Amino acid sequence: MQRIEVNMKTITKKHIISQISKEKSLDPKIVQLIIQEFFIETLESLKNGDRLEFRDFGIFETVVRKKKIGRNPKKPDVSIVIPEQRVAKFTPGQKIKELVSKS
């Protein structure tokens, strides 16, 4: 998959807090607290194996990657066992798919 870069920039949590504070005329400390609590709750839910579904945005869930055999590029004849592991997965919602494909 090729990454298309069109005036791409990194948006930080601090930037988002600042934007919401300005647009909604809210104290930045309150916005920061709400966003931080959202992240904490999201992480706790994922840690517990819960599925988080945000309509039109997407789905966060944990999935188990099966054990597999890998190869060391420097020693291709040596196999490496990559153990089974739980990972976080994000599936974009319809609105994100539409917005991203238009840009």
N, C-alpha and C positions, 0 to 999 in steps of 0.2 A: 504494500500500500504506500503510495507516494504522498508526502505531506506537502500541501500547497500553502505557501506563505504569502499572504497579501496584507501588507501593513500590520503584521501580527505583533501584539505586545502582551506583556504579562500583567495580569490584573491580580492584585493582592487582596487579602482580607481587609487590610487597612484602607485600601482604595474603595472597596465596596462599602465599608462602614461610613467613610466620608461622603460618598455619593448618596447613600440612603439618608444620612443625617441632613444633608443640604436639601434634597428633594422633598423630604417629609417634615422638615423643620423640627427634628428631634435631637436631643442631647446625644452626642457621639458615644458617651459612656454607656448609655442605655442600649443603643443599637449594638455596640460591641458585646455587651452582656448577653443580649438575645441571640446574636449570631454564635457566640461561643457556646452557649447552652444548647443551641441547635446541633452544633458539631458534636458536643459531648453525648447528647441523646442518640444521634445517628451512629456514632462509634460504639456506644453501649449496645444498641440494637443489633448491629452487625456482629459484634463479639458474641452475642447470645444466639446468633444464627437466625435472627429475624429477617424478614423481607420488608423493605421500605418502598412503598409505591407512592410517587408524587405524580398525580394526573398531569398529562401534557409535558411533564419534565422528564421523568424516567424512573427506573427501578434500580435500587441498590439491593444486592443480596450476596450471601456467601455461597460459594460452590467449592466442591472438593476436586482438585486436580489429581488424576490417577497417577500412580507410580509409573515411571517410564525410564528407559535406558537412554543415556546421553553419551556424547563423544567429546573427548578433549581434543580441540583442534591441533594442539601441539603434539599429541600422541593419539592419532586416530585409531590405533589398534587396541587402545585401552577403553573399556566400557565403564561408564559411571552410572550408578543407580541414583536416580532423582526420586526421592521419597514422595509419597502422597502428601498433599498439603491443602489447607483451606485458604482460599483467597477471596478478596472482595471483587465483585463484578458489578459493572454499571451497564444497563441497557437503556439507551436514549428513548424518550417518548416521541410520539408523532410530531409534536410541535418543534422539538429540537431538530429532528430529522429534516423537516421542511425548511426551517430557518437556515440551517447549515448548508443544505444543498443549494439554496438560492444565492448564497454569498460567494 
